[in-house]
Amino acid sequence: MATVTLREEVEGEALAANRAAAALTDDAVASALTLAAALVRERRPEILSANQADVEAATGRLDKGMLDRLRLDDARVDGIAEQVAAVGAIEPLEREIASWTLPNGLQVSERRIPIGTVGANFEARPNVALDVAGQLLKSLNSAVLRTGGAALRTVTVLVDDVLRPALDQAGLPPEAVGLVRSPDREGARVLVSMPERIPLVILRGSGPTTAELARLAAENGVRTLAHAEGGGVLYVHAQADRDRALAMTEAALDRLGVCNRLNLALVDRDAAGLLPELLGIFRDKGLEVRGTERAIASAGDGVLPHDRERLGYEWANEPERVATVTLDVVDDLDDALRIANEETSGLAAGIVTEDIDAANRFLDGYRGTAAYWHATTRFTDGFELTGAPETGINVDHVPGPRGPVTYRDLWLRQYRVVGDGTQMR
């Protein structure tokens, strides 16, 4: 008997998901997600057992931060159930955008229709499997999931013992959620190479790996929504209030291993008097500070030379150096904007200033996905900003969904036209 190749396996999952997509309806999907939340709790022993096996196999291979993201406990399982239930309860996507009648009598409506089947490649974090699958189902798209090999046992249980039974109980085809069942990284490359079956793939994970997959997808004619690089920027303007600037800095560093935390601090020359207190915050949080020559000249011995090619290099992507922040002392607002626009990922940037005109200039001039005034970039998150969990944050500089991508973004535009047979060009 011939051996089935990995590509054939993934194609089979994608074909089944394609055929299942047509059966998805708003009411049935909401019911399926509600059932899935209950099954997460019911299948807790199986989920935790599979996760324990994943963690044991990964110990010694993954760093502490990655192991922590992989590991589940009772509280995290409850969190997964609550998130799935929340997605199920959200209002479905409004399908009609606008409608009008042409002078010739044609009735035209602009509508949102599902994409079909969407792929998702994500890091070894089990909760992401249900987050992404829930968002795709909510937008009436089917899914083919591929997780990091370290989480495959756990994600397999979540797909086979939670999502698929829930879909079946709701009267939907279980195959609406497919899974790449090989731990090999080749599975990710296969996922981004079949445009006829999977025209769009959501990519989450480390910068270099995700960037490589995005390039391969482009070569194969597959579109991607890539969450590869992040890092928040905070510009302390010359007219910044001292207390507010310090509070904002502290608030932006409550967690280090997340993409939207303070990664690059830009301090105006005329606000350099705040540097000792800012460095004190960094020191209290155990951060290593890397900076430009002008930052070192202004701040002194507390700053080490920046040793990465881009000033906005995201330290959260480097587990061994996650406790790092970059510092620069800038000439003025225009200098800060240039750096934020040209030397960072474009995820998010904020300004602290009591000067309204300066704040508006910054907000108007920044080209990234989220611009803040007196609010931390930690709010760059789908649930925080829109009330819906995100599949990732897209920083592309092209038309399409940017920033936190949720179920509201996962659709295609279609024009629906109705006439009476008399209209002619």
DRENDO-1510 file (C-alpha; in Angstrom, 1 decimal, always signed):
<recs>
REC; n; res; u; v; w
REC; 1; MET; +0.0; +0.0; +0.0 .
REC; 2; ALA; +1.4; +3.4; -1.0 .
REC; 3; THR; +2.5; +5.7; +1.8 .
REC; 4; VAL; +0.6; +9.0; +2.0 .
REC; 5; THR; +2.9; +12.0; +1.8 .
REC; 6; LEU; +2.6; +15.0; +4.1 .
REC; 7; ARG; +1.5; +17.1; +1.2 .
REC; 8; GLU; -1.3; +14.6; +0.4 .
REC; 9; GLU; -2.4; +14.6; +4.1 .
REC; 10; VAL; -2.6; +18.4; +4.2 .
REC; 11; GLU; -4.4; +18.5; +0.9 .
REC; 12; GLY; -6.9; +16.0; +2.2 .
REC; 13; GLU; -7.6; +18.2; +5.3 .
REC; 14; ALA; -7.9; +21.3; +3.1 .
REC; 15; LEU; -10.3; +19.6; +0.6 .
REC; 16; ALA; -12.5; +18.4; +3.4 .
REC; 17; ALA; -12.5; +21.8; +5.0 .
REC; 18; ASN; -13.4; +23.4; +1.6 .
REC; 19; ARG; -16.4; +21.2; +1.3 .
REC; 20; ALA; -17.5; +21.8; +4.8 .
REC; 21; ALA; -17.3; +25.6; +4.5 .
REC; 22; ALA; -20.6; +25.9; +2.5 .
REC; 23; ALA; -22.6; +24.4; +5.4 .
REC; 24; LEU; -21.5; +27.0; +8.0 .
REC; 25; THR; -24.2; +29.4; +9.3 .
REC; 26; ASP; -24.2; +32.0; +12.0 .
REC; 27; ASP; -26.6; +30.3; +14.3 .
REC; 28; ALA; -25.0; +26.8; +14.0 .
REC; 29; VAL; -21.5; +28.2; +14.5 .
REC; 30; ALA; -22.6; +30.1; +17.6 .
REC; 31; SER; -24.1; +26.9; +18.9 .
REC; 32; ALA; -20.9; +24.9; +18.1 .
REC; 33; LEU; -18.7; +27.4; +19.9 .
REC; 34; THR; -20.9; +27.3; +23.0 .
REC; 35; LEU; -20.8; +23.5; +22.9 .
REC; 36; ALA; -17.0; +23.6; +22.5 .
REC; 37; ALA; -16.6; +25.7; +25.6 .
REC; 38; ALA; -18.5; +23.1; +27.6 .
REC; 39; LEU; -16.4; +20.3; +26.0 .
REC; 40; VAL; -13.2; +22.1; +27.0 .
REC; 41; ARG; -14.2; +21.7; +30.6 .
REC; 42; GLU; -15.6; +18.2; +30.2 .
REC; 43; ARG; -12.4; +17.0; +28.5 .
REC; 44; ARG; -10.1; +18.8; +30.9 .
REC; 45; PRO; -8.4; +15.5; +32.0 .
REC; 46; GLU; -7.6; +14.6; +28.4 .
REC; 47; ILE; -6.4; +18.1; +27.6 .
REC; 48; LEU; -4.1; +18.3; +30.7 .
REC; 49; SER; -2.7; +14.8; +30.1 .
REC; 50; ALA; -1.8; +15.6; +26.5 .
REC; 51; ASN; -0.3; +18.9; +27.6 .
REC; 52; GLN; +1.8; +17.3; +30.3 .
REC; 53; ALA; +3.2; +14.9; +27.7 .
REC; 54; ASP; +4.0; +17.9; +25.4 .
REC; 55; VAL; +5.7; +19.8; +28.3 .
REC; 56; GLU; +7.8; +16.8; +29.4 .
REC; 57; ALA; +8.9; +16.2; +25.8 .
REC; 58; ALA; +9.8; +19.9; +25.3 .
REC; 59; THR; +11.6; +20.3; +28.6 .
REC; 60; GLY; +15.3; +20.9; +27.8 .
REC; 61; ARG; +14.6; +21.9; +24.2 .
REC; 62; LEU; +12.5; +25.0; +24.8 .
REC; 63; ASP; +13.4; +28.0; +27.0 .
REC; 64; LYS; +11.4; +28.9; +30.1 .
REC; 65; GLY; +9.3; +31.5; +28.4 .
REC; 66; MET; +8.2; +29.1; +25.6 .
REC; 67; LEU; +7.6; +26.3; +28.1 .
REC; 68; ASP; +5.4; +28.7; +30.1 .
REC; 69; ARG; +3.3; +29.5; +27.0 .
REC; 70; LEU; +3.0; +25.8; +26.2 .
REC; 71; ARG; +2.0; +24.7; +29.7 .
REC; 72; LEU; -1.7; +24.5; +30.7 .
REC; 73; ASP; -3.2; +24.3; +34.1 .
REC; 74; ASP; -6.8; +24.4; +35.5 .
REC; 75; ALA; -7.0; +28.2; +35.3 .
REC; 76; ARG; -5.7; +28.3; +31.7 .
REC; 77; VAL; -8.1; +25.6; +30.6 .
REC; 78; ASP; -10.9; +27.6; +32.2 .
REC; 79; GLY; -9.6; +30.6; +30.3 .
REC; 80; ILE; -9.7; +28.8; +27.0 .
REC; 81; ALA; -13.3; +27.8; +27.7 .
REC; 82; GLU; -14.3; +31.3; +28.6 .
REC; 83; GLN; -12.7; +32.7; +25.5 .
REC; 84; VAL; -14.5; +30.3; +23.2 .
REC; 85; ALA; -17.8; +31.0; +24.8 .
REC; 86; ALA; -17.2; +34.7; +24.5 .
REC; 87; VAL; -16.6; +34.4; +20.7 .
REC; 88; GLY; -19.7; +32.3; +20.4 .
REC; 89; ALA; -21.8; +35.0; +22.1 .
REC; 90; ILE; -20.5; +37.9; +19.9 .
REC; 91; GLU; -22.9; +39.3; +17.4 .
REC; 92; PRO; -22.3; +37.7; +13.9 .
REC; 93; LEU; -20.8; +39.7; +11.1 .
REC; 94; GLU; -23.2; +42.0; +9.3 .
REC; 95; ARG; -23.2; +40.8; +5.8 .
REC; 96; GLU; -24.6; +43.8; +3.9 .
REC; 97; ILE; -22.3; +46.9; +3.9 .
REC; 98; ALA; -24.5; +49.2; +1.7 .
REC; 99; SER; -27.1; +49.1; -1.0 .
REC; 100; TRP; -28.4; +51.5; -3.7 .
REC; 101; THR; -30.4; +51.6; -6.9 .
REC; 102; LEU; -28.9; +52.7; -10.1 .
REC; 103; PRO; -30.8; +55.1; -12.5 .
REC; 104; ASN; -31.5; +52.1; -14.8 .
REC; 105; GLY; -33.3; +50.3; -12.0 .
REC; 106; LEU; -30.6; +47.8; -11.0 .
REC; 107; GLN; -30.5; +47.1; -7.3 .
REC; 108; VAL; -26.9; +46.8; -6.1 .
REC; 109; SER; -25.7; +45.7; -2.6 .
REC; 110; GLU; -22.1; +45.5; -1.4 .
REC; 111; ARG; -21.7; +42.4; +0.8 .
REC; 112; ARG; -19.2; +40.6; +2.9 .
REC; 113; ILE; -18.9; +36.9; +1.9 .
REC; 114; PRO; -16.6; +34.2; +3.5 .
REC; 115; ILE; -13.2; +33.5; +2.1 .
REC; 116; GLY; -13.7; +29.8; +2.2 .
REC; 117; THR; -10.8; +27.9; +3.9 .
REC; 118; VAL; -8.1; +29.8; +5.8 .
REC; 119; GLY; -4.9; +28.3; +7.1 .
REC; 120; ALA; -3.3; +29.3; +10.3 .
REC; 121; ASN; +0.3; +28.6; +11.4 .
REC; 122; PHE; +1.0; +29.5; +15.0 .
REC; 123; GLU; +3.5; +29.0; +17.8 .
REC; 124; ALA; +3.4; +26.2; +20.3 .
REC; 125; ARG; +0.6; +27.8; +22.4 .
REC; 126; PRO; -2.4; +25.5; +22.8 .
REC; 127; ASN; -4.9; +28.3; +23.5 .
REC; 128; VAL; -4.2; +29.9; +20.1 .
REC; 129; ALA; -5.8; +26.9; +18.4 .
REC; 130; LEU; -9.2; +27.6; +19.8 .
REC; 131; ASP; -8.7; +31.4; +19.5 .
REC; 132; VAL; -8.0; +31.2; +15.8 .
REC; 133; ALA; -10.4; +28.4; +14.9 .
REC; 134; GLY; -13.2; +30.3; +16.8 .
REC; 135; GLN; -12.5; +33.5; +14.9 .
REC; 136; LEU; -12.5; +31.7; +11.5 .
REC; 137; LEU; -15.7; +29.8; +12.2 .
REC; 138; LYS; -17.3; +33.0; +13.5 .
REC; 139; SER; -16.6; +34.6; +10.1 .
REC; 140; LEU; -18.1; +31.4; +8.4 .
REC; 141; ASN; -14.7; +30.3; +7.1 .
REC; 142; SER; -13.4; +26.8; +7.6 .
REC; 143; ALA; -9.8; +26.3; +9.0 .
REC; 144; VAL; -6.7; +24.2; +8.6 .
REC; 145; LEU; -4.5; +24.7; +11.7 .
REC; 146; ARG; -0.8; +24.0; +12.1 .
REC; 147; THR; +0.9; +24.5; +15.4 .
REC; 148; GLY; +4.5; +24.2; +16.6 .
REC; 149; GLY; +5.4; +20.6; +17.0 .
REC; 150; ALA; +5.8; +21.0; +20.8 .
REC; 151; ALA; +2.1; +21.6; +21.2 .
REC; 152; LEU; +0.8; +19.0; +18.7 .
REC; 153; ARG; -0.5; +16.5; +21.3 .
REC; 154; THR; -2.5; +19.2; +23.1 .
REC; 155; VAL; -3.9; +20.8; +19.9 .
REC; 156; THR; -4.8; +17.4; +18.5 .
REC; 157; VAL; -7.0; +16.8; +21.6 .
REC; 158; LEU; -8.5; +20.3; +21.2 .
REC; 159; VAL; -9.4; +19.6; +17.6 .
REC; 160; ASP; -10.5; +16.0; +17.7 .
REC; 161; ASP; -12.1; +15.9; +21.2 .
REC; 162; VAL; -13.5; +19.4; +21.4 .
REC; 163; LEU; -13.9; +21.4; +18.2 .
REC; 164; ARG; -15.0; +18.6; +15.9 .
REC; 165; PRO; -17.5; +16.9; +18.3 .
REC; 166; ALA; -18.9; +20.4; +19.0 .
REC; 167; LEU; -19.4; +21.1; +15.3 .
REC; 168; ASP; -21.0; +17.6; +14.8 .
REC; 169; GLN; -23.4; +18.2; +17.7 .
REC; 170; ALA; -24.4; +21.5; +16.2 .
REC; 171; GLY; -25.2; +19.8; +12.9 .
REC; 172; LEU; -22.1; +21.0; +11.1 .
REC; 173; PRO; -19.4; +19.0; +9.3 .
REC; 174; PRO; -16.6; +18.2; +11.8 .
REC; 175; GLU; -14.1; +18.6; +8.9 .
REC; 176; ALA; -14.7; +22.4; +9.0 .
REC; 177; VAL; -11.6; +22.5; +11.2 .
REC; 178; GLY; -8.6; +20.6; +9.8 .
REC; 179; LEU; -5.2; +20.0; +11.3 .
REC; 180; VAL; -1.7; +19.4; +10.0 .
REC; 181; ARG; -0.9; +16.4; +12.1 .
REC; 182; SER; +2.9; +16.2; +11.6 .
REC; 183; PRO; +5.3; +17.9; +14.0 .
REC; 184; ASP; +7.7; +18.5; +11.2 .
REC; 185; ARG; +8.2; +22.2; +10.1 .
REC; 186; GLU; +7.6; +21.1; +6.5 .
REC; 187; GLY; +4.0; +21.1; +7.4 .
REC; 188; ALA; +4.1; +24.9; +7.6 .
REC; 189; ARG; +5.7; +25.1; +4.2 .
REC; 190; VAL; +3.1; +22.8; +2.7 .
REC; 191; LEU; +0.3; +24.9; +4.3 .
REC; 192; VAL; +1.4; +28.1; +2.4 .
REC; 193; SER; +1.8; +26.3; -0.9 .
REC; 194; MET; -1.7; +25.4; -2.1 .
REC; 195; PRO; -3.5; +28.6; -3.3 .
REC; 196; GLU; -6.4; +26.6; -4.8 .
REC; 197; ARG; -7.3; +25.0; -1.5 .
REC; 198; ILE; -6.0; +27.6; +1.1 .
REC; 199; PRO; -5.8; +31.1; -0.5 .
REC; 200; LEU; -5.1; +32.8; +2.8 .
REC; 201; VAL; -2.9; +31.8; +5.7 .
REC; 202; ILE; -2.6; +33.6; +9.0 .
REC; 203; LEU; +1.0; +33.5; +10.3 .
REC; 204; ARG; +2.0; +34.0; +13.9 .
REC; 205; GLY; +5.3; +33.4; +15.6 .
REC; 206; SER; +8.9; +34.5; +15.6 .
REC; 207; GLY; +10.0; +37.2; +13.1 .
REC; 208; PRO; +12.5; +35.2; +10.9 .
REC; 209; THR; +10.4; +32.1; +10.7 .
REC; 210; THR; +7.2; +34.0; +9.9 .
REC; 211; ALA; +9.0; +36.2; +7.4 .
REC; 212; GLU; +10.4; +33.1; +5.6 .
REC; 213; LEU; +6.9; +31.5; +5.4 .
REC; 214; ALA; +5.5; +34.8; +4.1 .
REC; 215; ARG; +8.1; +34.9; +1.3 .
REC; 216; LEU; +7.3; +31.2; +0.4 .
REC; 217; ALA; +3.6; +31.9; +0.4 .
REC; 218; ALA; +4.1; +34.9; -2.0 .
REC; 219; GLU; +6.1; +32.7; -4.3 .
REC; 220; ASN; +3.2; +30.2; -4.4 .
REC; 221; GLY; +0.4; +32.8; -4.8 .
REC; 222; VAL; -0.9; +32.5; -1.3 .
REC; 223; ARG; -1.9; +35.6; +0.6 .
REC; 224; THR; -0.9; +36.0; +4.2 .
REC; 225; LEU; -1.8; +38.0; +7.3 .
REC; 226; ALA; +1.5; +37.9; +9.1 .
REC; 227; HIS; +2.1; +38.7; +12.8 .
REC; 228; ALA; +5.9; +38.4; +12.6 .
REC; 229; GLU; +7.3; +41.4; +14.4 .
REC; 230; GLY; +6.1; +43.9; +17.0 .
REC; 231; GLY; +7.5; +46.2; +19.6 .
REC; 232; GLY; +5.8; +49.3; +21.1 .
REC; 233; VAL; +7.4; +52.8; +20.9 .
REC; 234; LEU; +7.0; +55.6; +23.5 .
REC; 235; TYR; +8.0; +59.1; +22.6 .
REC; 236; VAL; +8.5; +61.4; +25.7 .
REC; 237; HIS; +8.0; +64.8; +24.2 .
REC; 238; ALA; +9.6; +68.0; +25.4 .
REC; 239; GLN; +6.3; +69.1; +27.0 .
REC; 240; ALA; +5.7; +65.7; +28.7 .
REC; 241; ASP; +4.4; +65.8; +32.3 .
REC; 242; ARG; +6.9; +64.1; +34.5 .
REC; 243; ASP; +4.4; +62.0; +36.5 .
REC; 244; ARG; +2.5; +61.0; +33.4 .
REC; 245; ALA; +5.6; +60.0; +31.5 .
REC; 246; LEU; +6.9; +57.8; +34.3 .
REC; 247; ALA; +3.5; +56.2; +34.8 .
REC; 248; MET; +3.2; +55.5; +31.1 .
REC; 249; THR; +6.6; +53.9; +31.0 .
REC; 250; GLU; +5.9; +51.7; +33.9 .
REC; 251; ALA; +2.5; +50.6; +32.5 .
REC; 252; ALA; +4.0; +49.7; +29.2 .
REC; 253; LEU; +6.4; +47.2; +30.9 .
REC; 254; ASP; +4.0; +45.1; +32.9 .
REC; 255; ARG; +4.8; +42.1; +30.8 .
REC; 256; LEU; +8.0; +41.6; +28.7 .
REC; 257; GLY; +7.2; +38.6; +26.5 .
REC; 258; VAL; +4.4; +40.3; +24.5 .
REC; 259; CYS; +4.7; +42.1; +21.2 .
REC; 260; ASN; +2.9; +45.4; +22.3 .
REC; 261; ARG; +5.1; +46.2; +25.4 .
REC; 262; LEU; +7.5; +49.1; +25.4 .
REC; 263; ASN; +10.4; +48.1; +23.2 .
REC; 264; LEU; +11.9; +51.5; +22.1 .
REC; 265; ALA; +11.9; +54.6; +24.3 .
REC; 266; LEU; +12.5; +57.9; +22.4 .
REC; 267; VAL; +13.2; +60.8; +24.8 .
REC; 268; ASP; +13.3; +64.4; +23.4 .
REC; 269; ARG; +16.5; +66.3; +24.1 .
REC; 270; ASP; +14.5; +68.9; +26.0 .
REC; 271; ALA; +13.0; +66.1; +28.2 .
REC; 272; ALA; +16.4; +64.6; +29.0 .
REC; 273; GLY; +16.1; +65.6; +32.6 .
REC; 274; LEU; +13.7; +62.6; +33.0 .
REC; 275; LEU; +16.4; +60.1; +31.9 .
REC; 276; PRO; +17.6; +59.2; +35.4 .
REC; 277; GLU; +14.1; +58.4; +36.6 .
REC; 278; LEU; +13.3; +56.5; +33.4 .
REC; 279; LEU; +16.5; +54.5; +33.8 .
REC; 280; GLY; +15.5; +53.8; +37.4 .
REC; 281; ILE; +12.2; +52.2; +36.2 .
REC; 282; PHE; +14.1; +50.1; +33.7 .
REC; 283; ARG; +16.6; +49.1; +36.4 .
REC; 284; ASP; +13.8; +48.2; +38.9 .
REC; 285; LYS; +12.3; +45.9; +36.3 .
REC; 286; GLY; +15.6; +44.2; +35.7 .
REC; 287; LEU; +16.0; +45.4; +32.2 .
REC; 288; GLU; +19.2; +45.8; +30.2 .
REC; 289; VAL; +19.1; +49.1; +28.4 .
REC; 290; ARG; +20.6; +49.3; +24.9 .
REC; 291; GLY; +21.0; +52.7; +23.2 .
REC; 292; THR; +22.4; +54.8; +20.5 .
REC; 293; GLU; +25.5; +56.9; +20.8 .
REC; 294; ARG; +23.5; +60.0; +21.6 .
REC; 295; ALA; +21.5; +58.1; +24.3 .
REC; 296; ILE; +24.8; +56.9; +25.9 .
REC; 297; ALA; +26.1; +60.4; +25.8 .
REC; 298; SER; +23.0; +61.8; +27.5 .
REC; 299; ALA; +22.3; +58.9; +29.9 .
REC; 300; GLY; +25.8; +57.7; +30.9 .
REC; 301; ASP; +26.9; +54.4; +32.1 .
REC; 302; GLY; +23.5; +52.9; +32.5 .
REC; 303; VAL; +23.1; +52.3; +28.7 .
REC; 304; LEU; +25.0; +49.7; +26.6 .
REC; 305; PRO; +25.6; +50.1; +22.9 .
REC; 306; HIS; +22.7; +48.9; +20.7 .
REC; 307; ASP; +24.0; +45.8; +18.9 .
REC; 308; ARG; +21.2; +45.0; +16.4 .
REC; 309; GLU; +20.8; +46.2; +12.8 .
REC; 310; ARG; +17.5; +47.9; +13.4 .
REC; 311; LEU; +16.9; +50.4; +16.2 .
REC; 312; GLY; +13.4; +49.0; +16.6 .
REC; 313; TYR; +14.6; +45.4; +16.9 .
REC; 314; GLU; +11.9; +43.5; +19.0 .
REC; 315; TRP; +13.6; +42.1; +22.1 .
REC; 316; ALA; +10.5; +39.9; +22.9 .
REC; 317; ASN; +11.5; +37.7; +20.0 .
REC; 318; GLU; +14.8; +36.8; +21.6 .
REC; 319; PRO; +14.1; +34.6; +24.7 .
REC; 320; GLU; +17.6; +35.0; +26.1 .
REC; 321; ARG; +17.4; +38.8; +25.9 .
REC; 322; VAL; +13.7; +39.5; +26.4 .
REC; 323; ALA; +14.5; +41.7; +29.4 .
REC; 324; THR; +15.9; +44.4; +27.2 .
REC; 325; VAL; +14.7; +47.9; +26.1 .
REC; 326; THR; +16.2; +50.3; +23.6 .
REC; 327; LEU; +16.7; +54.0; +24.3 .
REC; 328; ASP; +17.4; +56.9; +22.0 .
REC; 329; VAL; +17.5; +60.6; +22.6 .
REC; 330; VAL; +15.9; +62.4; +19.7 .
REC; 331; ASP; +16.2; +66.0; +18.4 .
REC; 332; ASP; +12.5; +66.8; +18.1 .
REC; 333; LEU; +9.1; +65.4; +17.1 .
REC; 334; ASP; +10.1; +65.0; +13.5 .
REC; 335; ASP; +13.1; +62.9; +14.4 .
REC; 336; ALA; +10.9; +60.7; +16.6 .
REC; 337; LEU; +8.4; +60.2; +13.8 .
REC; 338; ARG; +11.1; +59.3; +11.4 .
REC; 339; ILE; +12.5; +56.6; +13.6 .
REC; 340; ALA; +9.0; +55.2; +14.5 .
REC; 341; ASN; +8.1; +55.1; +10.8 .
REC; 342; GLU; +11.3; +53.9; +9.3 .
REC; 343; GLU; +13.1; +51.8; +12.0 .
REC; 344; THR; +10.4; +49.8; +13.7 .
REC; 345; SER; +7.8; +47.2; +12.7 .
REC; 346; GLY; +5.0; +49.7; +12.6 .
REC; 347; LEU; +3.0; +47.9; +15.3 .
REC; 348; ALA; +2.3; +50.8; +17.6 .
REC; 349; ALA; +3.7; +54.1; +18.9 .
REC; 350; GLY; +2.6; +56.6; +21.5 .
REC; 351; ILE; +3.4; +60.1; +22.7 .
REC; 352; VAL; +3.4; +61.7; +26.1 .
REC; 353; THR; +2.9; +65.5; +25.9 .
REC; 354; GLU; +0.8; +68.2; +27.3 .
REC; 355; ASP; +1.1; +70.0; +23.9 .
REC; 356; ILE; -2.1; +69.3; +22.0 .
REC; 357; ASP; -0.7; +70.5; +18.6 .
REC; 358; ALA; +2.4; +68.2; +19.1 .
REC; 359; ALA; +0.1; +65.3; +20.0 .
REC; 360; ASN; -2.0; +65.7; +16.9 .
REC; 361; ARG; +1.1; +66.1; +14.7 .
REC; 362; PHE; +2.4; +62.8; +16.1 .
REC; 363; LEU; -0.9; +61.0; +15.7 .
REC; 364; ASP; -1.3; +62.3; +12.1 .
REC; 365; GLY; +2.3; +61.5; +11.2 .
REC; 366; TYR; +2.7; +58.0; +12.5 .
REC; 367; ARG; +2.0; +55.4; +9.8 .
REC; 368; GLY; +1.8; +52.3; +12.0 .
REC; 369; THR; -1.3; +50.3; +12.9 .
REC; 370; ALA; -2.1; +52.0; +16.2 .
REC; 371; ALA; -1.2; +55.6; +17.4 .
REC; 372; TYR; -1.6; +56.6; +21.1 .
REC; 373; TRP; -1.6; +59.8; +23.1 .
REC; 374; HIS; -1.5; +59.3; +26.8 .
REC; 375; ALA; -2.3; +55.6; +26.5 .
REC; 376; THR; +0.1; +52.7; +26.5 .
REC; 377; THR; +0.8; +50.5; +23.4 .
REC; 378; ARG; -0.2; +47.5; +25.6 .
REC; 379; PHE; -3.8; +48.2; +24.4 .
REC; 380; THR; -2.8; +47.1; +20.9 .
REC; 381; ASP; -4.9; +44.0; +21.2 .
REC; 382; GLY; -8.0; +42.9; +19.4 .
REC; 383; PHE; -10.1; +42.2; +22.5 .
REC; 384; GLU; -9.0; +45.4; +24.3 .
REC; 385; LEU; -9.8; +47.7; +21.3 .
REC; 386; THR; -12.7; +45.9; +19.6 .
REC; 387; GLY; -14.2; +43.5; +22.0 .
REC; 388; ALA; -13.2; +40.5; +19.9 .
REC; 389; PRO; -10.2; +38.2; +20.3 .
REC; 390; GLU; -7.6; +38.6; +17.5 .
REC; 391; THR; -6.0; +36.1; +15.2 .
REC; 392; GLY; -2.9; +38.3; +15.2 .
REC; 393; ILE; -1.7; +41.8; +14.4 .
REC; 394; ASN; -1.0; +42.6; +10.8 .
REC; 395; VAL; +1.5; +45.3; +10.1 .
REC; 396; ASP; +1.6; +45.3; +6.3 .
REC; 397; HIS; +1.6; +48.6; +4.5 .
REC; 398; VAL; -1.0; +47.5; +1.9 .
REC; 399; PRO; -4.8; +47.8; +1.7 .
REC; 400; GLY; -6.6; +45.2; +3.8 .
REC; 401; PRO; -7.0; +44.5; +7.6 .
REC; 402; ARG; -4.2; +46.2; +9.6 .
REC; 403; GLY; -3.6; +46.1; +13.3 .
REC; 404; PRO; -5.5; +43.4; +15.4 .
REC; 405; VAL; -7.3; +41.1; +13.0 .
REC; 406; THR; -10.6; +39.7; +14.2 .
REC; 407; TYR; -13.5; +37.8; +12.7 .
REC; 408; ARG; -14.8; +41.1; +11.4 .
REC; 409; ASP; -11.9; +41.3; +9.0 .
REC; 410; LEU; -12.0; +37.8; +7.5 .
REC; 411; TRP; -14.2; +38.3; +4.5 .
REC; 412; LEU; -14.2; +39.1; +0.8 .
REC; 413; ARG; -16.2; +41.9; -0.9 .
REC; 414; GLN; -18.9; +41.0; -3.3 .
REC; 415; TYR; -21.4; +43.0; -5.3 .
REC; 416; ARG; -24.9; +41.6; -5.6 .
REC; 417; VAL; -26.9; +42.9; -8.5 .
REC; 418; VAL; -30.6; +42.4; -9.1 .
REC; 419; GLY; -32.5; +43.6; -12.2 .
REC; 420; ASP; -35.7; +42.9; -14.1 .
REC; 421; GLY; -34.2; +41.8; -17.4 .
REC; 422; THR; -34.7; +45.1; -19.2 .
REC; 423; GLN; -31.4; +46.7; -18.2 .
REC; 424; MET; -28.8; +46.8; -21.1 .
REC; 425; ARG; -25.4; +48.4; -21.5 .
</recs>
